[in-house]
Amino acid sequence: MEMLCWTPVVFSRKGFPRDEEGKPFLPRNVFTEAITSAVIFYYIKKDREIENRVKRYLLEEKLDIKTVADDIRDIVLKKYPVLENLSIPERVYLPEKDIREEYIEIFDLKEWIDVKGFKTEIFKGIVDIPIKSPYIEKLKAAAHSYAEALARIEHSFLKDHPLAKLFYEPLINDLKKWDVPLRVGLWTEVSFKGNLLFFWRIKEVREKIMKELNVDIRPRYVLYLPKEKQTTGWVEIKIS
C-alpha cells in the first residue's frame, strides 16, 4: 500500500519526529487515531442502538474531557471490534526531500479569518505504508463515510467564500474516488478532532458538550496553507 498526500501533512508545531539517525517519520498513532475516528463516526451513524447508547451517555453522564472520547470509543469497539489485528508499522519514514517549512494559518471557517498561525514542517509526497487488516473493506467504508462528512461540514461553514468552490467542492468529489481517504496528523485546533462529529447535528447533545466541556464539536478551526490554498491532512491509502 501507499499513502498519497493530496494536501500537506503536519505532525506538530515542532515538526516531525526523527529517529536516532535524524530520519523523519510519522508514528503509528497518527494512523490509528485517524482510522479510529472514522470507525466511531461510521458505526454511530450506521447502528441506531449504538447511536442511542452514546447519546444517552453524553446526555446523562457528567462529562469529563479527559475520558469522554475513550468512553465513546469503547462503546463502539466493544460491539464492532474492527480494529483488532490492525497492523501498521511503528514508524512510517518520510523522504527528507518532500519536507519543507511553511507558515500555517489556524483558519476560522465561520468568520473567515486567520486567528493565529505558526511556522512548521509539512510533508507532501508518496510513501509506502504496509497496512494490514482482516476488516479492510469495513475500514474502507468507514473512512469514506467520515472523510466525506468532514469535508461537507467544513464546506458548509464557508458558504460563498472562494475556498468553498476552489478547494472543498473538488475535494468532496475526489474523495469518492479514493481507495481509503483519511484525515491524518495535525489538522484542527478542536481537541476531539472528529470523534464526536456525528452529534454536531443533534442540538441537545451539542449544547451540553459546549456547556460542560466548552468545546465546539464541529471542526470550525482548521489548519490552512495560504500558499497551497489547501487545508491539511487529506491523504489516500492506495490498496492496490
C-alpha positions as CSV (number, residue, x, y, z in Angstrom):
1,M,0.0,0.0,0.0
2,E,1.0,3.6,-0.5
3,M,0.0,6.8,1.2
4,L,-0.7,9.7,-1.2
5,C,-0.7,13.1,0.4
6,W,-3.2,15.1,-1.6
7,T,-2.7,18.0,0.8
8,P,0.2,18.7,3.1
9,V,0.5,16.7,6.3
10,V,1.5,18.4,9.6
11,F,2.6,16.4,12.7
12,S,3.1,19.2,15.2
13,R,4.1,22.8,15.7
14,K,7.7,21.5,16.3
15,G,7.8,19.5,13.1
16,F,8.2,15.8,12.5
17,P,9.8,13.4,15.0
18,R,13.1,11.9,14.0
19,D,14.9,8.7,14.8
20,E,18.4,8.3,16.2
21,E,19.9,8.9,12.7
22,G,17.8,12.0,12.2
23,K,15.4,10.4,9.7
24,P,11.8,12.0,9.9
25,F,8.8,9.7,10.3
26,L,5.1,9.6,11.2
27,P,4.4,7.4,14.2
28,R,1.8,4.6,14.2
29,N,-0.7,6.5,16.3
30,V,-1.2,9.1,13.6
31,F,-2.8,6.5,11.5
32,T,-4.6,4.6,14.3
33,E,-6.2,7.8,15.5
34,A,-7.4,8.7,12.0
35,I,-8.9,5.2,11.4
36,T,-10.5,5.2,14.9
37,S,-12.2,8.5,14.3
38,A,-13.6,7.1,11.1
39,V,-14.8,3.9,12.7
40,I,-16.5,5.8,15.6
41,F,-18.4,8.1,13.2
42,Y,-19.4,5.3,10.8
43,Y,-20.8,2.9,13.4
44,I,-22.7,5.5,15.4
45,K,-24.2,6.6,12.1
46,K,-24.9,3.0,10.9
47,D,-26.2,1.4,14.1
48,R,-29.2,3.0,15.8
49,E,-28.6,1.1,19.1
50,I,-25.0,2.4,19.3
51,E,-26.2,5.9,18.4
52,N,-28.8,5.8,21.3
53,R,-26.3,4.4,23.8
54,V,-23.7,7.1,23.0
55,K,-26.4,9.8,23.0
56,R,-27.6,8.6,26.5
57,Y,-24.1,8.6,27.8
58,L,-23.5,12.1,26.5
59,L,-26.8,13.5,27.9
60,E,-27.0,11.6,31.2
61,E,-23.4,11.4,32.4
62,K,-21.3,14.1,33.9
63,L,-18.8,14.6,31.1
64,D,-15.0,14.6,31.7
65,I,-13.0,16.0,28.8
66,K,-10.2,13.5,29.7
67,T,-12.3,10.4,29.3
68,V,-15.3,11.1,27.1
69,A,-13.6,10.2,23.8
70,D,-12.2,7.0,25.2
71,D,-15.6,6.0,26.7
72,I,-17.3,6.5,23.3
73,R,-14.6,4.6,21.5
74,D,-15.1,1.7,24.0
75,I,-18.9,1.6,23.4
76,V,-18.4,1.4,19.6
77,L,-15.5,-1.0,19.5
78,K,-17.0,-3.4,22.0
79,K,-19.7,-4.2,19.5
80,Y,-17.7,-3.7,16.4
81,P,-14.1,-4.8,17.1
82,V,-12.9,-3.9,13.6
83,L,-9.6,-2.5,14.8
84,E,-8.5,-5.9,16.1
85,N,-5.4,-7.3,14.2
86,L,-4.9,-4.0,12.5
87,S,-1.2,-3.9,11.6
88,I,0.6,-0.6,11.0
89,P,4.3,0.0,11.1
90,E,5.6,1.7,14.3
91,R,7.2,4.3,12.1
92,V,6.4,5.4,8.6
93,Y,9.5,7.1,7.3
94,L,9.2,10.2,5.1
95,P,11.6,11.3,2.4
96,E,13.5,14.4,3.5
97,K,13.3,15.9,0.0
98,D,9.5,16.2,0.4
99,I,9.6,18.0,3.7
100,R,9.7,21.8,3.9
101,E,8.9,24.5,6.4
102,E,5.8,26.7,5.7
103,Y,3.6,29.2,7.5
104,I,0.3,27.5,8.7
105,E,-2.8,29.6,9.4
106,I,-5.3,28.5,12.0
107,F,-8.3,29.4,9.9
108,D,-11.7,30.2,11.4
109,L,-14.1,28.7,8.8
110,K,-17.1,30.5,10.3
111,E,-15.5,34.0,10.5
112,W,-13.2,33.5,7.5
113,I,-10.1,34.8,9.4
114,D,-6.7,33.7,10.4
115,V,-6.9,33.7,14.2
116,K,-3.3,32.9,14.7
117,G,-0.5,31.0,12.9
118,F,2.8,29.3,13.1
119,K,5.7,28.0,11.0
120,T,6.4,24.3,11.0
121,E,7.4,21.4,8.8
122,I,5.0,20.0,6.2
123,F,5.2,16.8,4.1
124,K,3.6,16.3,0.7
125,G,4.5,13.2,-1.2
126,I,4.0,9.4,-1.5
127,V,5.3,6.8,0.8
128,D,4.9,3.0,1.2
129,I,2.8,2.0,4.2
130,P,2.0,-1.7,4.6
131,I,-1.3,-1.6,6.5
132,K,-2.9,-5.0,7.0
133,S,-6.3,-5.8,8.5
134,P,-8.8,-8.6,8.2
135,Y,-11.5,-5.9,8.1
136,I,-10.1,-3.7,5.3
137,E,-13.4,-3.4,3.4
138,K,-15.2,-2.3,6.6
139,L,-12.4,0.2,7.4
140,K,-12.7,1.5,3.8
141,A,-16.4,2.1,4.2
142,A,-15.9,3.9,7.5
143,A,-13.1,6.0,6.0
144,H,-15.3,7.2,3.2
145,S,-18.3,7.9,5.4
146,Y,-16.2,10.0,7.8
147,A,-14.0,11.9,5.4
148,E,-16.9,12.9,3.1
149,A,-18.9,14.1,6.1
150,L,-16.0,16.0,7.4
151,A,-15.4,17.7,4.1
152,R,-19.0,18.6,3.7
153,I,-19.2,20.1,7.2
154,E,-16.1,22.3,6.7
155,H,-17.5,23.3,3.3
156,S,-20.8,24.3,4.9
157,F,-19.1,26.9,7.1
158,L,-17.6,28.7,4.1
159,K,-20.8,29.4,2.2
160,D,-19.7,31.7,-0.6
161,H,-16.1,32.1,0.5
162,P,-13.8,31.4,-2.5
163,L,-12.2,28.5,-0.7
164,A,-15.5,26.6,-0.9
165,K,-15.5,26.5,-4.7
166,L,-11.8,26.5,-5.2
167,F,-10.9,23.7,-2.7
168,Y,-13.8,22.0,-1.0
169,E,-16.1,21.3,-3.9
170,P,-13.4,19.5,-5.9
171,L,-12.3,17.7,-2.7
172,I,-15.8,16.4,-2.0
173,N,-16.0,14.9,-5.5
174,D,-12.5,13.5,-5.4
175,L,-12.9,11.8,-2.0
176,K,-15.5,9.4,-3.5
177,K,-12.8,8.0,-5.9
178,W,-10.1,7.5,-3.3
179,D,-9.4,4.0,-2.0
180,V,-9.2,4.8,1.7
181,P,-9.5,8.5,2.5
182,L,-8.1,9.6,5.9
183,R,-7.5,12.9,7.7
184,V,-4.2,12.5,9.4
185,G,-1.8,14.5,11.6
186,L,-2.5,18.0,13.0
187,W,-5.4,19.4,11.0
188,T,-7.6,21.2,13.6
189,E,-7.5,23.0,16.9
190,V,-10.5,21.1,18.2
191,S,-9.3,18.8,20.9
192,F,-11.7,15.9,19.9
193,K,-10.8,16.2,16.3
194,G,-13.7,14.4,14.7
195,N,-14.5,11.8,17.4
196,L,-17.8,13.5,18.3
197,L,-18.6,14.7,14.8
198,F,-21.8,12.6,14.4
199,F,-23.5,14.6,17.2
200,W,-22.9,18.1,15.8
201,R,-26.4,17.9,14.2
202,I,-28.2,17.0,17.5
203,K,-28.9,20.3,19.3
204,E,-29.3,18.9,22.8
205,V,-26.0,17.0,22.7
206,R,-24.2,19.8,21.0
207,E,-25.3,22.3,23.6
208,K,-24.5,20.1,26.6
209,I,-20.9,19.4,25.3
210,M,-20.5,23.2,24.7
211,K,-21.8,23.9,28.2
212,E,-19.9,21.3,30.2
213,L,-16.7,21.0,28.1
214,N,-16.6,24.4,26.5
215,V,-15.9,22.6,23.1
216,D,-17.5,23.1,19.7
217,I,-17.5,19.5,18.3
218,R,-17.6,20.8,14.8
219,P,-14.1,21.4,13.2
220,R,-14.5,25.2,13.0
221,Y,-10.8,25.9,13.3
222,V,-8.7,24.1,10.7
223,L,-5.1,24.3,9.6
224,Y,-4.7,26.1,6.3
225,L,-1.8,26.7,4.0
226,P,-2.2,30.1,2.2
227,K,0.4,29.2,-0.5
228,E,-1.3,25.9,-1.3
229,K,-4.8,27.1,-0.8
230,Q,-5.5,23.8,1.0
231,T,-6.4,22.6,4.4
232,T,-4.1,20.0,5.9
233,G,-4.1,16.2,6.3
234,W,-6.1,14.8,3.4
235,V,-4.5,11.6,2.4
236,E,-5.4,8.5,0.4
237,I,-4.2,5.0,1.3
238,K,-4.0,3.1,-2.0
239,I,-4.9,-0.5,-1.5
240,S,-3.5,-1.6,-5.0
